[in-house]
Amino acid sequence: MKISFENPDKINGLLTIEVEEADYKPEVEKTLKDYRKRANVPGFRPGQAPMGMIKRQFGGQVKYETINKFLGQQIYKYVQDNKIQMLGEPLASEKQEPVDLEKEAPYVFKFDIAVAPEFKVSLTGRDKVPYYTIKVDDDLVNKQVDMFASRMGSYVKADSYEKGDILKGDLRELDADGNTKEDGITVDTVSIMPEYIKVEDQKKLFEGAKPGDIITFNPKKAYPDNDAEIAGLLKIEKDAVKDHEGDFTFQVTEVQRFQKHAVDQELFDQTYGKDEVKNEQEFRDKIAAGLKEQLAVDSDYKFILDVRAHCEKKVGKLEYPDALLKKIMLQNNKDKGEGFVDKNYDNSIKELTWHLIKEQLVEAQGIKVDDKDVKDAAKEAARAQFAQYGMTNIPEEYIENYANEILKKGNANDQLVDRAIDVKLTEALKKVVKLDEKEVSLDDFNKMMSE
């Protein structure tokens, strides 16, 4: 075998491999012998079919597959041995001439290889990067207390309707004269939230409603252009709504009002576990500590975004083998076509640039991740998922089990590895660069992130 690599412009590479008979023949013969052992040919005992017959039937396919496998191995070995930073997969070159495997070797194969641009980026104490600490103030703690109290709240009976209440009652369909319609729709124990009625004059009909009141309203007018809502209310199919566009009476049987849970020991125990918190001040302190920990993750994420912007500015515009990379992108997205490539190419190059920058930063900081780091990232993901539902006192064994389930799925592992790397890189770079530390409110921080 002979192999050579041309890379005159540093980013477009041409890899040429000349395959000799000795490179593939021993493997082909071995494979054909295995085929013969397993072949079940009529007229011959198993494993006794003539080798000539096996070669005629399978020889061409085995030769092709063996050479193809050999080429793949040699390409990646050469790239690795020569430290070529290949982008994407090698593609058969436009300079490739037809190869007739029916003829005797040697066979010449040419591959186009996209090579990453050469650049160097490093960070030191002379690099100034902003770091935003999100202020945990009383207002933020109050909102969290309110959220916990709301999550444990419940509906209680009220004397009369106020905004946000639920009215329970019975529906009766009326005829054109305002009387109960014979064979009309009757629905017992219906729940209505007047606040969500779209039309104001229909909504006003329910103001101050009390148990025993009978309200006449028109569902079609109350929920225009929303037959699904009406169908749910009347317990009918959506297609049948057009047959019931008249008035209905609604007799109120009960007014329900949502009441937040009191800020008391039961709320403390349900939120953080029994007797973990003994009074309201401890409850607020615990909330503040939890918020500080959660928001530190957001601060770190913003920091790494600012590191990225800082490094991209230092590196400047890099030259890529655009034509070749677009071919590779198209090859990987055949079902989406050239329009997809044209639309997404610039953004993919931005992400690729950051990926190459991050590789250098990771190497410079000597960052490596192991199974424990990935497991910690899975646990972090599990806690974040539970926290979305206000579940903050999940026992560690549940976190452990949920993290194991995430890891078993496999398709999330690459993301977890990236997350583990980001965590370590963030901590390392915070000690390397000069931090321009600023304290901001959560609202201002969110505004920055949205921009």
Secondary structure, DSSP 4 states (H G I P E B T S, - for coil): -EEEEE-TTSSEEEEEEEE-HHHHHHHHHHHHHHHHHH---TTS-TT-S-HHHHHHHHHHHHHHHHHHHHHHHHHHHHHHHTT--EEEEEEE-TTPPP--TTSPSPEEEEEEEEEPPP------TT-EEEEEEEP--HHHHHHHHHHHHHHT-EEEEESS--TT-EEEEEEEEB-TTSSBPTT--EEEEEEE-GGG-SSHHHHHTTTT--TT-EEEE-HHHHSTT-HHHHHHHHTS-GGGGGG--S-EEEEEEEEEEEEPPPSSHHHHHHHH-TTS--SHHHHHHHHHHHHHHHHHHHHHHHHHHHHHHHHHHHH-PPP--HHHHHHHHHHHTTTTHHHHHHHHHHHHHHHHHHHHHHHHHHHHTT----HHHHHHHHHHHHHHHHHTTT-----HHHHHHHHHHHHHH-TTHHHHHHHHHHHHHHHHHHHHSEEEEEEE-HHHHHHHHH-
